[in-house]
Amino acid sequence: MKSLQHTSFKTMLQYTPEEIKYFLDLAAKLKADKKAGKEIKTLVGKNFALIFEKDSTRTRCAFEVAAHDQGAHVTYLGPTGSQMGKKETSKDTARVLGGMYDGIEYRGFSQETVETLAEFSGVPVWNGLTDADHPTQVLADFLTAKECLHKPYKDIRFTYVGDGRNNVANALMIGASIVGMTYHLVCPKELEPDPELLSKCQEIAKTTGASIEITDDIAEGVRDSDVLYTDVWVSMGEPDEVWKERIALLEPYRITQEMLNMTENPNVIFEHCLPSFHNIDTKVGYDIYEKYGLKEMEVSDEVFEGPHSVVFQEAENRMHTIKAVMVATLGD
């Protein structure tokens, strides 16, 4: 395997199965070492810029805690914290930050911005989320699945239910094709993934033994699943018309106990990247209830809070897997 040192983590598409497995194995080791109190710091004295064009709980905390655990320092640049895209181009920002920092995390809108930062900064750039991709999330999802299921990745049947075009669905399909999983995408025909990306993943699958299937038949799609996964149906800021349309399309695809039973697998686990609209105890959740009469969106509260749900183990694993990415690409 070639060295990953001083490389950027932009998308899983840039990696081989061996390299993805390396990130995941390193994350498992770093997690075990931390819990045993014997973690070795390999990023001492390093400085990282964390660019967040979109607000975040898990991604921000994961990068900050992971960096501090490893002896590094971080500067958080929130949605109003830098001039990038307003008074300064991403290319100029890359060169400014690259002269001061050893690594840059970017969470925002455009995948092209990740590419620009990586090309012009001269330091490793880590993709914390774009509208097209969410590769660090998928590392946490896969690590959690392996921890819970005690199976090799190639033996896991991973099923995503919901909007097949969103960034998490894209990233999961990419990751599954590389590690050799059986990946089912259960979604309405109107919300199937980009044909070009699907074709790319299918080509990868031919070399890794992965299987990718897309269907709008819920019962058929979820049968024998080891993992049921979903994400929110609509991103905040999208107009009301989009909410109405998306809810109409996706309401049958809400993950409920009945859907878990359809898997015919008593050991099936439920994953979600979070945050989740599983009740009306948040401002957004209550707004949805007021406008559309729904107390639950993409997953029922029963499933979210139930024994099959591993969402908080998964959330913790964001930190361990992000730490693995930083150590693999920049650690001494």
C-alpha positions as CSV (number, residue, x, y, z in Angstrom):
1,M,0.0,0.0,0.0
2,K,1.3,3.4,-0.9
3,S,1.9,5.9,1.9
4,L,-1.1,8.1,2.8
5,Q,1.2,10.7,4.4
6,H,0.7,14.3,3.3
7,T,-2.3,13.4,1.1
8,S,-5.8,14.9,1.2
9,F,-9.0,12.9,2.1
10,K,-11.4,14.3,-0.5
11,T,-13.6,11.3,-1.4
12,M,-13.5,7.6,-0.9
13,L,-13.3,7.2,-4.7
14,Q,-9.6,8.0,-4.5
15,Y,-8.8,4.9,-2.3
16,T,-8.3,1.2,-2.8
17,P,-10.1,-1.4,-0.6
18,E,-6.8,-1.9,1.2
19,E,-6.5,1.8,2.0
20,I,-10.1,2.0,3.3
21,K,-9.5,-1.0,5.5
22,Y,-6.4,0.7,6.8
23,F,-8.3,3.8,7.9
24,L,-10.9,1.6,9.6
25,D,-8.4,-0.7,11.3
26,L,-6.4,2.3,12.5
27,A,-9.6,3.9,13.9
28,A,-10.4,0.7,15.8
29,K,-6.9,0.7,17.3
30,L,-7.0,4.4,18.2
31,K,-10.4,3.9,19.9
32,A,-9.1,0.9,21.9
33,D,-5.9,2.8,22.8
34,K,-7.8,5.8,24.0
35,K,-10.2,3.7,26.2
36,A,-7.2,1.8,27.6
37,G,-5.4,5.1,28.4
38,K,-2.4,4.3,26.2
39,E,-3.0,6.5,23.1
40,I,0.2,7.7,21.5
41,K,0.2,11.4,20.3
42,T,1.5,11.7,16.8
43,L,0.3,15.2,15.9
44,V,2.0,17.2,18.7
45,G,2.6,20.8,17.7
46,K,0.5,20.6,14.5
47,N,-2.0,23.3,13.7
48,F,-5.3,22.7,11.9
49,A,-7.9,25.1,10.4
50,L,-11.5,23.9,10.5
51,I,-13.6,25.6,7.9
52,F,-17.3,25.3,8.5
53,E,-19.7,26.9,6.0
54,K,-22.4,24.8,7.5
55,D,-23.1,24.4,11.2
56,S,-22.3,21.1,12.9
57,T,-22.3,19.2,16.1
58,R,-20.7,15.8,15.4
59,T,-18.2,16.8,12.7
60,R,-16.9,19.9,14.6
61,C,-16.6,18.1,17.9
62,A,-15.1,15.0,16.3
63,F,-12.3,17.0,14.6
64,E,-11.6,19.1,17.7
65,V,-11.5,16.3,20.2
66,A,-9.5,14.0,17.8
67,A,-6.9,16.8,17.2
68,H,-6.6,17.6,21.0
69,D,-6.2,13.9,21.8
70,Q,-3.3,13.8,19.4
71,G,-1.7,16.9,20.7
72,A,-2.7,19.3,17.8
73,H,-4.3,22.7,18.0
74,V,-7.3,23.9,16.0
75,T,-8.8,27.2,14.8
76,Y,-12.5,27.0,14.1
77,L,-13.7,29.2,11.2
78,G,-17.5,29.2,11.3
79,P,-20.0,30.3,8.7
80,T,-19.1,34.0,9.4
81,G,-15.5,33.3,10.4
82,S,-13.6,33.7,7.2
83,Q,-13.7,35.7,4.0
84,M,-13.7,32.7,1.7
85,G,-16.3,33.0,-1.0
86,K,-17.2,36.5,0.1
87,K,-14.1,38.7,-0.3
88,E,-11.6,36.0,-1.0
89,T,-11.6,33.1,-3.4
90,S,-11.1,29.5,-2.2
91,K,-7.9,29.4,-4.2
92,D,-6.5,32.5,-2.3
93,T,-7.8,31.2,1.1
94,A,-6.0,27.9,0.4
95,R,-2.7,29.6,-0.1
96,V,-3.2,31.8,3.0
97,L,-4.1,29.0,5.3
98,G,-1.6,26.6,3.8
99,G,1.2,29.0,4.9
100,M,0.0,28.9,8.5
101,Y,-1.5,25.5,9.1
102,D,-0.5,21.8,8.7
103,G,-4.0,20.6,7.7
104,I,-7.4,22.0,6.7
105,E,-10.8,20.6,7.3
106,Y,-13.7,21.8,5.1
107,R,-17.4,21.4,5.7
108,G,-19.6,23.2,3.2
109,F,-21.4,23.2,-0.1
110,S,-19.2,22.5,-3.0
111,Q,-17.0,19.4,-3.7
112,E,-15.1,21.7,-6.0
113,T,-14.0,23.8,-3.0
114,V,-12.4,20.7,-1.4
115,E,-10.5,20.1,-4.6
116,T,-9.3,23.7,-4.8
117,L,-8.2,23.8,-1.2
118,A,-6.3,20.5,-1.7
119,E,-4.7,21.7,-4.9
120,F,-3.5,25.1,-3.7
121,S,-2.9,24.9,0.0
122,G,0.1,22.5,-0.1
123,V,-1.2,20.7,3.1
124,P,-3.7,17.7,3.6
125,V,-7.3,18.7,3.3
126,W,-10.1,16.6,4.9
127,N,-13.6,16.6,3.5
128,G,-16.0,17.1,6.5
129,L,-19.1,17.2,4.2
130,T,-20.2,18.7,0.9
131,D,-23.5,18.6,-1.0
132,A,-22.2,15.7,-3.0
133,D,-20.2,13.6,-0.5
134,H,-19.7,12.8,3.1
135,P,-16.7,10.3,3.3
136,T,-15.8,10.7,7.0
137,Q,-19.3,9.8,8.0
138,V,-19.2,6.6,6.1
139,L,-16.0,5.5,7.9
140,A,-17.9,5.8,11.2
141,D,-20.9,4.0,9.7
142,F,-18.8,1.0,8.6
143,L,-16.8,0.8,11.8
144,T,-20.0,0.8,13.8
145,A,-21.5,-1.9,11.6
146,K,-18.4,-4.1,12.1
147,E,-18.3,-3.6,15.8
148,C,-22.0,-4.5,16.2
149,L,-22.3,-7.3,13.6
150,H,-18.9,-9.0,14.1
151,K,-18.6,-9.7,10.3
152,P,-16.1,-8.8,7.7
153,Y,-17.2,-5.8,5.6
154,K,-17.7,-8.0,2.5
155,D,-20.3,-10.1,4.4
156,I,-22.4,-7.1,5.5
157,R,-25.8,-6.4,3.8
158,F,-26.1,-2.6,4.1
159,T,-29.4,-1.0,3.1
160,Y,-30.1,2.7,2.8
161,V,-33.8,3.8,2.8
162,G,-34.8,7.3,1.7
163,D,-33.5,9.9,-0.7
164,G,-31.0,8.1,-2.9
165,R,-29.5,11.3,-4.3
166,N,-28.2,12.9,-1.1
167,N,-24.6,13.2,0.0
168,V,-24.7,10.4,2.6
169,A,-26.4,8.0,0.2
170,N,-23.7,8.8,-2.4
171,A,-20.9,8.3,0.1
172,L,-22.3,5.0,1.4
173,M,-22.7,3.6,-2.2
174,I,-19.1,4.6,-3.0
175,G,-17.8,3.1,0.3
176,A,-19.8,-0.1,-0.1
177,S,-18.6,-0.6,-3.7
178,I,-15.0,-0.3,-2.6
179,V,-15.1,-2.6,0.5
180,G,-17.1,-5.3,-1.3
181,M,-20.4,-5.0,0.6
182,T,-23.9,-5.9,-0.6
183,Y,-25.6,-2.5,-0.8
184,H,-29.3,-1.9,-1.4
185,L,-30.7,1.5,-2.0
186,V,-34.4,1.6,-1.4
187,C,-36.0,4.8,-2.7
188,P,-38.7,6.1,-5.0
189,K,-37.7,6.1,-8.7
190,E,-37.8,9.9,-8.6
191,L,-35.0,10.0,-6.0
192,E,-32.5,7.5,-7.5
193,P,-28.8,8.4,-7.5
194,D,-26.9,10.2,-10.3
195,P,-26.5,7.7,-13.1
196,E,-22.8,8.7,-13.6
197,L,-22.0,8.0,-10.0
198,L,-24.0,4.8,-10.0
199,S,-22.1,3.6,-13.1
200,K,-18.8,4.4,-11.5
201,C,-19.7,2.5,-8.4
202,Q,-20.9,-0.5,-10.4
203,E,-17.6,-0.6,-12.2
204,I,-15.7,-0.6,-8.9
205,A,-18.0,-3.3,-7.6
206,K,-17.0,-5.6,-10.5
207,T,-13.4,-5.6,-9.1
208,T,-14.3,-5.9,-5.4
209,G,-17.2,-8.4,-5.4
210,A,-19.6,-5.8,-4.1
211,S,-23.3,-5.8,-5.2
212,I,-25.4,-2.7,-5.7
213,E,-29.1,-2.9,-6.1
214,I,-31.6,-0.1,-6.4
215,T,-35.4,-0.7,-5.9
216,D,-38.5,1.1,-4.8
217,D,-39.9,-2.2,-3.5
218,I,-39.5,-1.8,0.3
219,A,-40.2,-5.4,1.4
220,E,-37.8,-6.8,-1.2
221,G,-35.2,-4.1,-0.7
222,V,-34.8,-4.5,3.1
223,R,-35.1,-8.3,3.3
224,D,-32.1,-9.9,4.9
225,S,-30.5,-6.6,5.7
226,D,-27.9,-6.4,8.5
227,V,-28.1,-2.6,8.6
228,L,-31.0,-0.2,7.9
229,Y,-29.8,3.4,7.4
230,T,-31.6,6.6,6.7
231,D,-31.1,10.4,6.7
232,V,-33.3,13.4,6.8
233,W,-35.6,13.9,3.9
234,V,-35.0,17.6,3.3
235,S,-32.2,20.0,4.0
236,M,-33.1,23.1,6.0
237,G,-33.4,26.2,3.8
238,E,-35.1,24.3,0.9
239,P,-38.5,25.9,0.0
240,D,-41.8,24.6,1.3
241,E,-42.7,23.1,-2.0
242,V,-39.7,20.8,-1.8
243,W,-40.8,19.7,1.7
244,K,-44.3,18.9,0.5
245,E,-43.1,17.0,-2.5
246,R,-40.4,15.1,-0.6
247,I,-42.7,14.1,2.2
248,A,-45.3,12.8,-0.3
249,L,-42.6,10.7,-1.9
250,L,-40.9,9.4,1.2
251,E,-43.5,8.9,3.8
252,P,-43.9,5.2,2.9
253,Y,-40.1,4.9,3.4
254,R,-40.0,5.9,7.0
255,I,-38.1,3.3,9.0
256,T,-40.5,1.8,11.5
257,Q,-40.6,-1.4,13.6
258,E,-42.6,-2.9,10.9
259,M,-39.8,-2.3,8.4
260,L,-37.3,-3.7,10.8
261,N,-39.5,-6.8,11.0
262,M,-39.5,-7.0,7.2
263,T,-35.7,-7.7,7.2
264,E,-36.4,-11.0,8.9
265,N,-33.2,-10.5,10.8
266,P,-33.5,-10.2,14.6
267,N,-30.0,-8.8,14.8
268,V,-30.5,-6.0,12.3
269,I,-29.1,-2.6,13.4
270,F,-30.4,0.9,12.7
271,E,-27.9,3.7,11.8
272,H,-28.4,7.4,11.1
273,C,-25.9,10.2,10.5
274,L,-27.9,12.6,12.8
275,P,-29.5,14.9,13.5
276,S,-32.8,13.1,13.2
277,F,-36.4,14.3,13.1
278,H,-37.8,11.4,15.2
279,N,-40.1,13.5,17.4
280,I,-41.4,17.1,17.9
281,D,-39.0,18.0,20.7
282,T,-36.9,20.3,18.5
283,K,-37.8,23.6,16.8
284,V,-37.5,22.0,13.4
285,G,-39.4,18.9,14.5
286,Y,-42.2,21.0,15.9
287,D,-42.3,23.2,12.7
288,I,-42.7,20.1,10.6
289,Y,-45.6,19.0,12.9
290,E,-47.3,22.4,12.6
291,K,-47.0,22.5,8.8
292,Y,-47.5,18.9,7.8
293,G,-49.0,17.1,10.8
294,L,-46.0,14.7,11.1
295,K,-44.7,13.8,14.6
296,E,-41.9,11.7,13.0
297,M,-40.1,12.0,9.7
298,E,-37.5,9.6,8.4
299,V,-37.6,7.2,11.4
300,S,-40.1,6.4,14.1
301,D,-39.2,7.4,17.7
302,E,-39.8,3.7,18.6
303,V,-36.9,2.6,16.3
304,F,-34.6,5.5,17.1
305,E,-34.8,4.9,20.8
306,G,-35.2,1.1,20.5
307,P,-32.7,-1.8,21.0
308,H,-31.7,-2.0,17.3
309,S,-30.5,1.6,17.2
310,V,-26.7,2.2,17.4
311,V,-26.8,5.9,16.5
312,F,-24.9,7.2,19.5
313,Q,-22.1,4.6,19.2
314,E,-22.0,5.6,15.5
315,A,-21.8,9.3,16.5
316,E,-18.9,8.6,18.9
317,N,-17.1,6.7,16.1
318,R,-17.1,9.9,14.0
319,M,-14.3,11.1,16.3
320,H,-12.3,7.8,16.2
321,T,-12.5,7.5,12.4
322,I,-11.7,11.2,11.8
323,K,-8.7,10.8,14.1
324,A,-7.6,7.9,12.0
325,V,-7.8,10.1,8.9
326,M,-5.7,12.8,10.5
327,V,-3.1,10.4,11.9
328,A,-2.8,8.4,8.6
329,T,-2.3,11.6,6.5
330,L,-0.2,13.7,8.9
331,G,0.9,11.7,12.0
332,D,4.5,11.3,12.9
